Amino acid sequence: MKVEKDIGKSGFYHYYPVVPAVVVVKSGDELDALACAWHIALSFDPPLFAVAISPDRHSFKMLKKSGEFTANFLTFDNIGIIAAVGRTSGDEIDKFSTYKIKTLPASEIATPVLKVAYAAYECKVVKSYKTGDHVLFIGEVLAVHQRGNAFDKKSKIPDLKSVTPALYLGVDHYLGIKSFGEVKVGKEDILTDKKVLKNK
Ligand SMILES: Cc1cc2nc3c(=O)[nH]c(=O)nc-3n(C[C@H](O)[C@H](O)[C@H](O)COP(=O)(O)O)c2cc1C
């Protein structure tokens, strides 16, 4: 493999594809949303979910003020919404009326969730850290919304027969996650079936 050292300049996209979240923020009566690929779950107990937002974003100021957000996960047929909120600014337009984005009330916070989301978290910011040119907002997940058939009842993982999650490849490229060759490889499989270890 070739070694690069000018990481930022050569495109810092090696960790893609990523399931993007649409982060919704509300401050007073104003609503805004942005696409967010830089997010991460951090803890089960308490459930913590963090988003890295640049101070350049209109939504950044709103999030600082309100201290809450919702993180919404969309299917491939809604990539238009992800791209729209991810490439326009609340500085210039009201994205919700411009793109006719429908919301549903949250149960624990004032910020709504997106109607089209197959899953959404209601988050209250418990800490924030400046991480280089972004700020990591750590949210405690106070409530979870999920579409009835989106997750397998037993395993709790996304049921790809029912939903096609949107995936972001970087630089405005998207794809849908379809199941092909889905396989479960647990500890018991590793111990009993050497065929799953192909990394030689
Ligand atoms: C797929 C995608 C993922 C993005 N991920 C992030 C992110 O993780 N953090 C961030 O600050 N901006 C991210 N952006 C950029 C913002 O969504 C974009 O700047 C948006 O226009 C900000 O809107 P606002 O000014 O109304 O807040 C992403 C954009 C796209 C298209």
Ligand as a Chemical Component Dictionary entry (heavy atoms), coordinates in Angstrom:
data_LIG
# 
_chem_comp.id                   LIG 
_chem_comp.type                 NON-POLYMER 
_chem_comp.pdbx_formal_charge   0 
_chem_comp.three_letter_code    LIG 
# 
loop_
_chem_comp_atom.comp_id 
_chem_comp_atom.atom_id 
_chem_comp_atom.alt_atom_id 
_chem_comp_atom.type_symbol 
_chem_comp_atom.charge 
_chem_comp_atom.model_Cartn_x 
_chem_comp_atom.model_Cartn_y 
_chem_comp_atom.model_Cartn_z 
_chem_comp_atom.pdbx_ordinal 
LIG C1  C1  C 0 -23.617 13.494 3.409  1  
LIG C2  C2  C 0 -23.118 14.706 4.131  2  
LIG C3  C3  C 0 -22.550 14.570 5.383  3  
LIG C4  C4  C 0 -22.132 15.689 6.107  4  
LIG N1  N1  N 0 -21.582 15.529 7.341  5  
LIG C5  C5  C 0 -21.288 16.625 8.117  6  
LIG C6  C6  C 0 -20.820 16.477 9.457  7  
LIG O1  O1  O 0 -20.648 15.363 9.960  8  
LIG N2  N2  N 0 -20.562 17.591 10.163 9  
LIG C7  C7  C 0 -20.747 18.862 9.662  10 
LIG O2  O2  O 0 -20.505 19.859 10.352 11 
LIG N3  N3  N 0 -21.194 19.022 8.375  12 
LIG C8  C8  C 0 -21.478 17.948 7.617  13 
LIG N4  N4  N 0 -21.957 18.098 6.336  14 
LIG C9  C9  C 0 -22.176 19.455 5.829  15 
LIG C10 C10 C 0 -23.471 20.093 6.333  16 
LIG O3  O3  O 0 -24.554 19.195 6.294  17 
LIG C11 C11 C 0 -23.763 21.326 5.434  18 
LIG O4  O4  O 0 -22.718 22.257 5.569  19 
LIG C12 C12 C 0 -25.110 21.976 5.677  20 
LIG O5  O5  O 0 -25.362 22.808 4.563  21 
LIG C13 C13 C 0 -25.138 22.820 6.944  22 
LIG O6  O6  O 0 -26.411 23.393 7.036  23 
LIG P1  P1  P 0 -26.690 24.633 8.006  24 
LIG O7  O7  O 0 -25.777 25.764 7.588  25 
LIG O8  O8  O 0 -28.129 24.964 7.795  26 
LIG O9  O9  O 0 -26.396 24.188 9.398  27 
LIG C14 C14 C 0 -22.303 16.994 5.563  28 
LIG C15 C15 C 0 -22.862 17.134 4.282  29 
LIG C16 C16 C 0 -23.250 16.004 3.570  30 
LIG C17 C17 C 0 -23.866 16.174 2.220  31 
# 
loop_
_chem_comp_bond.comp_id 
_chem_comp_bond.atom_id_1 
_chem_comp_bond.atom_id_2 
_chem_comp_bond.value_order 
_chem_comp_bond.pdbx_ordinal 
LIG C1  C2  SING 1  
LIG C2  C3  SING 2  
LIG C2  C16 DOUB 3  
LIG C3  C4  DOUB 4  
LIG C4  N1  SING 5  
LIG C4  C14 SING 6  
LIG N1  C5  DOUB 7  
LIG C5  C6  SING 8  
LIG C5  C8  SING 9  
LIG C6  O1  DOUB 10 
LIG C6  N2  SING 11 
LIG N2  C7  SING 12 
LIG C7  O2  DOUB 13 
LIG C7  N3  SING 14 
LIG N3  C8  DOUB 15 
LIG C8  N4  SING 16 
LIG N4  C9  SING 17 
LIG N4  C14 SING 18 
LIG C9  C10 SING 19 
LIG C10 O3  SING 20 
LIG C10 C11 SING 21 
LIG C11 O4  SING 22 
LIG C11 C12 SING 23 
LIG C12 O5  SING 24 
LIG C12 C13 SING 25 
LIG C13 O6  SING 26 
LIG O6  P1  SING 27 
LIG P1  O7  DOUB 28 
LIG P1  O8  SING 29 
LIG P1  O9  SING 30 
LIG C14 C15 DOUB 31 
LIG C15 C16 SING 32 
LIG C16 C17 SING 33 
# 
